[in-house]
Amino acid sequence: ISQLLEFARPMTVQLKPISLDNFIQRSIKMVERQAKDKGIRIVTRYSPEVGNILIDPDLINQVLLNLYLNSFDAMEGGGTLSVTVISHDKKRVRIEISDTGRGMGKGDIEKIFDPYFTTKPSGTGLGLAIVHRIVEAHRGEIRVKSREGQGTTVTIILPLLSRETDNIRSEDLEK
């Protein structure tokens, strides 16, 4: 019920300048114990040219945690979760979250951001729909590549927002 209510309510984005590599490290710390218990190794890679980014830390943390936990579910027998942060171009940053899990077929990939679509017996199908909304509210993109039996990579591309250069305010991003 809480996920349904969250999905239905208007989204307000509260932008703050954040050191992206430190932010990612903190988000990983939140799931390290769970990863260890499941036999999952976490590998990170940060590009030095990516510095601060203007994001809503609570919302982007929700995105990352959802993606990490989905990856953990896909790696039932253990595996590797890789988180890479690199410059996409001069105005955008790319965050890639890859796992060595079971992967997905093309039919599932096309529907994973649809509300109520789930492949999990106890899933609501709202987690990735909410993730998609959050990324879009940040004027970003989210892409998924997956092959059955070979894992999945979720790529989030976010603008390196600057209030000075882009005249973007939190109110402008409300959805």
Salt bridges, closest charged atoms under 4 A:
GLU32 OE1 - LYS29 NZ 3.69
ASP37 OD1 - ARG33 NE 3.88
ASP73 OD2 - LYS120 NZ 2.88
GLU76 OE2 - ARG102 NH1 3.35
ASP89 OD2 - ARG92 NH2 2.85
GLU96 OE2 - ARG94 NE 2.95
GLU136 OE2 - HIS132 NE2 3.62
GLU141 OE2 - ARG92 NH1 3.03
GLU141 OE1 - ARG143 NH2 2.57
GLU171 OE1 - ARG169 NE 3.45
ASP172 OD1 - ARG169 NH2 3.16
